[in-house]
Amino acid sequence: MDSSSSDEDEVIVNLILQRKKRKKRSFWVNPINQKISNIGHFVSLITNDLQSLEDQYFSYFRMTEEQFETILDLIKADIFRQDTGFRRAITPRERLSVCLRYLATGDSYGSFHYNYRIGISTVSMIVVEVCVAIWKRLSGIYMAMPSSAEEWMQLSREFHMHWNYPNALGAVDGKHVHIKAPNNSGSQYVSYKGHFSIVLLALVDANYCFTYIDVGNYGSASDGGNFARSALAEAIDNGKIKFPGPKCLPNAPELGEMPHVILWDEAFALNLTMMRLFPGKELTDQKRIYNYRHSRRRRISENAFGQLCARFLKKTSPVERATNTIHIENPKAILNHCEGLSKLEKKGFHGSRDAIEIRNRFAKYFISDAGKVAWQRKHCSGKNKSIST
């Protein structure tokens, strides 16, 4: 018998011994979980105490009781489970309580096991199922993508009013969400910051509200690559989104009609729909002023992400992530994502001549009497070595 066969036999024997050493299940329901109806958080704290204390209720769930009840009414049918002869099902109200508290704190599933007297695997399933139900029922109500050119025009008017950038429809940015390393994931989720993460890519309007999000991409991917693989990029490329037509900038007809654009940073490519900063350090005053006016959009996306993190997942420890529970509803999405990545590689990060011309006309507008703001030169002075126009 050769050495390879003996090694295989040894591995098989070890596996058999490990199976024999496994403890047999000594009870159907963990004794700790049997007390869920008497001393779990849902009964002892939420039902008995928090419902009569408005401020503490908000601090616990990060929302009012009225908001909690609204969400519960919308998703109750999706998270209801039938009682069986073996055990009582966890009610929709309890399930929503567990999920919202998890989102509010980011505590481990183990801590919820002891606090709520629910099994760890059950907690993980509850969090995923309730989040899916919330997205399914609420996204179309509270985060619906504008469906007409007039709705996009309203976003543009608000952007100009609040942030002094005409013909802008929103700002795109990405945020890394720190997660625990998924099993057998290699380096796919390792971000440039050196920790495991998934990326939340968002289009944000002038009022810090999310117009569109794409979440779940690997932390190792760039923001530009994530956007190229998103449904929003595909819809823009295929003309499925009803953006408003070109329009002259306020009080500047001499610059001609200008397209409506989305603002983003250096991680993305320049094109007729997407505007990015002028690259380099030794810039003319005109370019530096444009970069300042453009960079104000960073406040929008960062403030939106900041408000989200201030309300939910405040804890700095990594978030639990059940990667094996993700369900792809449309298999074509995989092909579209790969196609989007190939498009990005073909385009590169060099804008077309038309896109560069559009950005130059925006820059010219921002130093003209029609488009300048009183404080822009003060904020631009001394930041970089400039070459006067």
N, C-alpha and C positions, 0 to 999 in steps of 0.2 A: 504493500500500500504506500503510495507516495505521500509526501508531506502536505500537499494541497488537500487531499482527501481527509487526512487526519485533522487538519485545521477546520474543515467544514463540519466534521463530526463533533468536534469540541464546541463549536458555536451552537450547534443544534442541542447538545446536552445542556449547555448553559441556559439557553432559552427555556428548555423544559423545566429546569430547576427554578428559574425565576418565576414561571407560571405557578409552580407548586407553592412558592413562598408567598404569593399574593394572599392577602387576607380576604376571607370570605365576608360578604356583606352581612352584617349582624342585625340590621334593622332596615325596614322599608323607608322610613322617614327619620332623618337625623333628629335626635332628641331636642336639639336646640331649635330646629325648625318647627317642632310640634307645638311650640309656645307662641306661634305667630299670631294667634287670635287673642292672646292675653297680654303679652308684654312687648311685642314688636313695636318699632317706632311708629308705624302707621296707626296703631290703636292707642298706645300710651302717650304719644306726643302730638301727632297730627290731629287725630279725631278728638282727643280729650282737651287739648290745650291750645294748639296753634289757631284753630278756626275762630277763636274768640279774641285773638291778639293780632291785629292788622299789621303792625310794623314787623313783628317777629315772623308772621306768615310770609310777608314779602321777602324778608332776609333769608328765609329757609328755601323758598322756591324761586326767588328772583322774579316774582310776578304776584299780582294781586289774586285774591280768591275768585274774583269775577273772571279774570283772564284764564285761570285754571279751569273753571267750569266751562268756559267757552271752548277751550281746546278739548276737554273731555267729551263734550257733546259732539264735536266733529269727528273724533277718532274712536269713540266707544265701540262701535260695531266692528272695527278692524282689530281691536285688541281683546275682545271678549273671548273667554274660554269657558267651556261647559264643565260643571262639576261631574265627578265620576264616583263610582262606588268605593274607590280607594282613598280619595282625598278631595278636599275642597279646592276649587280653582281660585287662583289669585284674581281679584276683581279688577276691572279696568281702572278704577280710581287708585288702587294700590299700585298697579303697573305704571301709571302716569306719575305717581308720586316718586317711585324709585328712579325713573328715568330723569325727571326734572332735577331731583336732588343730585343725581350723578353728574348731570351737565353743569349744575351750579358749583360743585366742589371738585370734581375730577378724582374723588377718592377711589381706592382700589375696590374691586368687586368683593374682596374678602371682608372689608369693613362693612359693606352693605349686608353681607351674609350674617354678621353678628348683630347689626343694628335692626335690620328688618326681619330677621329669622327666616331668610330665604336662601336656598342653595346657591353657591357661587355660579354654577353653570346656568341656573335659572335667571339669576341677575343679569348675566351677560346676554341671554336671549331676550329678556325684557327690554333692555336698553336698545338693542338693535331693532326689535319689532316696533317699539313705540316711536323711535326716531323715523323709521320708514313710514309709519302711519301719519306722523305729523307732517312730513314732507309731502306725502301723497295728498293730504286733505287741505293743507294750508298754503302750499307754495303757489298754487294758482290764484289764491285770494290775495295774499299779502306780498307776493314777489313775482307778479306776472310781468313778463316781458312786454313792452309797448307793442301794440299790434297795428298801429297806424302811423303815418307820417306826422299827423297832428300831435299825437302823444309824444313822439320824439322831439317835436318842435317845442313842446312845453318844457321838456327836460333841458333843451338848449337855452331857452329863455331864462330859466332858473340858474343855469350854470353861468350865463353872462351876468346876471344880476348879482350873484353872490361872489363870483370868482373872477370877473372881468375878462373872461375869455369867450368871445362870441363864436357861434357855430360849433360849440363843443357839446357832445352828447353824454359824456361821462369820463371817468378815469378808471383804468384797469391796473390792478396790482395783484401780487401773490403773497400769501402768508404761509409760513411753515408751521404746522401743528405737530408738536413733539409727541411721539407715540412710543410705546414699548416695542422692541424689535420683534416683528412677526417671525414665526418659525420658518427656517429654511429660506429666508428672503435674501441672503447674501448681502450685497451692498446696494441693492436697488433703492432702499428707503433712506440711505445715508445722505444727508444734505451737505452742502458746502460748509455748514457750521459744525459738522462732525457728529451730529446725533441723528437718530432715526426720526423720520417725519413724513407726513403726507402734506400735499399742497392744497390750500384753498385759494383758488383764483377767482377774483370778483370784479365785476363792473359796477361802479358806485356812482350815484347821482350827486347833485350839488348839496343835497340835504343829508348826506351820509347814509342813504338807504341803498341796499343792494338791488340792482336791476337784474343781475344775472350772476350765478356762481357755477363753478366747476370744481368739485372736490374729490380727492382720492388719488391723484397722480403721485407717482413716486417722488420722494424728496430729492433724489439724485438728478431729476430732470430740471431744466431751466424754465423760467417763467415763459420765455418765448416759445419753447417747445411744448409746454403745457397748453398754451393758448392755441397753437397751431393744431393741436389734437382735440380741441374743444368743439362742442356743438355750435357755439357762437361764431367761431372762425369759419366753420363750414357754411353756416347760414349766410355770413357776410360774403364769402367767396362766390356762393351760388346765387346771390341776389335775393334770398328769401326774406331778408329783413327790410321792411319798408322805411329806409332812412329818408329824411326830407331831401329834396333836390337842392342844388347849389343856390347860394344866396349871397348877395353883397354884404360885406361887413358894414356895421352902422356908420353912417356919415363918410363912407369911403368908396364911392362907386368907381373911382378911378382904378382901384385894384381889381375890378372885375368880380364876377361871381366866384364864390369860394365853396368848396364842399363842406358838409358837416363831418366832424372828425371825432375820434376817441383818443384820449391822451394816455400815454404810457411812458415808461422809462427806457434806459439804454438796453435792457434785456430783450426788447422787441424790435421788429423790423419797421422801417419807415415805408409807408405806402400812402395812397390817396385817402384812405379811411383812417389811418393810424398815424398820429404825429408823435415824434420823440424829440429829445433834446438835441441841440447841436453838439457834436463830439469835440473833444480837445480842451485845452486849457487856455491857450493864447487866442482868445476870441475878440472880435470887434465888439464895441459897445452895443451895437444892434443885436448881435447874437447873444451876448450876455443878458441883455434885458429880456430877450425872448425866453432864454432858459429860466430866468427868474419867474416870469409870468407862467411859463409851462410848469415849473416845479411846484407851484402852489397847489397843483392837483394832488401832490403827495400828501398834503394835509388831509385831503378828503378821504383817500383810501386808508391812510394810517389811522385817522380818527375813527373811521367806521370799524376797522379791525379792533381798535382800542376799546370802543364802546361795547363791541361784542364780547371781548375777553373780560371786560370789567363786570359784565353781567353773568357770563357763563364760563366755566372751566378756568376759574381764577387760580387754581392750584398750579404750581410750576412743575409738579412731577409729570412724567409721561402719561399720555392717555392710553387706556386699554383699547385695543382694536381687534375686533373679530374679523380678520381678513377672509376667513372661509365662509362667511355668511353673505358676501356680496353676490347679488344676482344681476346678471346682465340681461336686461329685458330684450335688447335688440342685438343679435350677433353681428349685424353689420357695423355696429359701433366700433368693434375691434378694427375692421378694415378701414373705417373712416379715420380712426386715430392714426393708424400706420400711414395712410395716405396724407394726412395732415403733416406728419413728421417729414415725409419725403418732400412735400411742398416747401417746408421751411428750409430744408437743406439745399433745395434748388434755388430758392430766392436769396438766401444768405441775409446779411444785415445791411446791404447797400440799397438805399432807396432809389426809385426810378427818378428820371429827370423831372417828370411832372410833379412827383411828390416833393422833391427838393424845392422846386419852384413854389409850390403851395406853402411850404414852411417859410421860405424867404419872404413871401408876401404877408404872412402872419407877422413875421419879425418886423417888417417895414411898417405894418399897421400899428404895432405896439410902441413905436417911437414917434408916430405922427400925432398931431394935435387931436385927431379924432379918436385915437385908440390908447394914448398913454394915460397913466395914472400918476398922481402927484408924488407918490413915495417910491417909485420904482428905481430911480437913480440912486437914492439914498441906500437902498437895500443891495444894490449891485456894486457900489463903489468899494474898491479895495479888495474884492473877493479874489479876483484873478488878475493877472497881468493883462491889460487890455490894449487893443490896437484901435484907436479912434476911427470912427467912420468918416 
